Amino acid sequence: DDDDDDTNNEIIQLWSIFRLLGTPDDRTWPEFTSLPHTAKALQLLPPGHKQSKLRDLFPQEKLSEEGFQVLQGLLTCNPDKRLTAAAALKHRWFAAPRPAAAAAKVGALSFPVKTAPRIKFIPPAMSQKNLLKIPVAVWNAAQQV
């Protein structure tokens, strides 16, 4: 039973990833179809999950083109094409000069010594709208694996 639960979790994770990043194909990741659970995960995806939705989540006004290149590179499904952390740090997005006002403030900052907090922060509970919503048909199909 634990193996079934693990398989269901993996399929649901794949479904969530492909829904956001798009489904790999023979051009983007030739070895993809030979991986475990791929066939089942692909059966559960509705048509139209070929394209990445990252730019919809991070439009140009929120993340520059250079920043988006880093994000997209780090989240590439194919591990052979994925941007490494070392390569990401060499990307021009990290080398871009900071605005003059921000650069001046960084040198003048002094950091206070941390003291014990007087009030314990309790984060608010996540709202229901932020929880991952998996269509019932996908969930039921994953349970039958």
Residue pairs with C-beta under 8 A, 6 or more apart in sequence:
4 145
7 37
7 145
8 142
8 143
8 145
10 36
10 37
11 37
11 40
11 41
11 44
11 142
11 145
12 134
12 138
12 139
12 142
14 37
14 38
14 41
15 41
15 44
15 45
15 134
15 138
15 142
16 132
16 134
17 77
18 24
18 41
18 45
18 49
19 45
19 49
19 53
20 52
20 53
20 54
20 57
21 52
21 53
21 54
21 75
21 76
21 77
22 49
22 50
22 51
22 52
22 53
23 42
23 45
23 49
23 50
24 32
24 77
24 78
25 32
25 50
26 32
26 33
28 77
28 78
28 81
29 77
29 78
29 81
32 38
32 77
32 78
33 39
37 145
40 142
40 145
43 141
44 138
44 141
44 142
52 72
54 68
54 71
54 72
54 75
55 68
58 67
58 68
58 71
60 68
63 71
64 93
66 91
66 92
66 93
66 96
67 93
69 91
69 93
70 83
70 88
70 91
70 93
70 94
73 82
73 83
73 87
73 88
73 91
74 82
74 83
74 85
74 88
75 82
76 82
76 83
83 91
88 94
97 103
98 106
